[in-house]
Amino acid sequence: MSHIIGRLEISILITLSFLCLSACSTADSYGTSPDQRAQLIEQLQEARRTDLKNALDTSLGADAAGDYMTQAGKAETAIDDLNQHSDVPKSEISDALFVPPKHLSPAQRAELITQLEQAKVRDDQIWHNHLGGWDPILTTDCTIQGERVERVVNKLETEKSVSWSEINEAMYVPNENAW
């Protein structure tokens, strides 16, 4: 049962990480009432407080402190945006509400590695689709992403410190349709 819960938690973390990287559009924003805005602001303030508290936990290391400070900053920005206007991208709110876990269980590490390897397979497929050279930038992006995945997977497998920003960057798959 705990491995199912751990898998669910890591899936939620991955989903939130992808939301962090998704493009923001006004069609994908919260057009909120004042009550909904107040509730979102309270949730963001709580996430910010948790992030700041965790950033001060020296036992977690510098990477984690940086992640928590970054997340606290995102929460503060989202709060400011909600206070200034009602249309705030859902991806901004979701990203700002994400509080990185303090520690990853072996099951969570394994699930992250699986997710990263799946991202690398997509990177490799896009790279193979563009070998004709008609889009050298995309081909290079895929090569760089593959290297990022390998670096992060190695850190996860050897239980070295890895930041969520590194994980998010490695999860990104270049968009072959964006060009």
Number of C-alpha atoms within 10 A of each C-alpha: 6 8 12 10 11 18 18 14 14 22 16 13 19 19 13 20 23 17 18 20 16 13 10 15 12 11 11 13 16 18 17 15 10 12 9 13 20 15 12 18 21 13 17 24 19 15 22 26 15 16 26 18 14 21 24 15 13 10 11 14 12 16 16 26 21 16 21 29 19 18 24 27 16 21 29 18 16 24 23 12 17 22 14 10 11 16 17 24 20 19 22 22 25 17 21 26 23 22 19 18 14 13 10 15 13 14 15 21 19 17 18 23 21 13 19 24 18 15 20 24 14 17 27 18 12 20 23 12 13 18 12 10 11 9 14 13 12 22 23 14 17 26 16 13 22 24 14 20 26 16 15 24 24 14 15 20 12 9 12 11 14 18 19 18 16 15 21 19 17 24 26 22 21 18 12 15 6 6 7
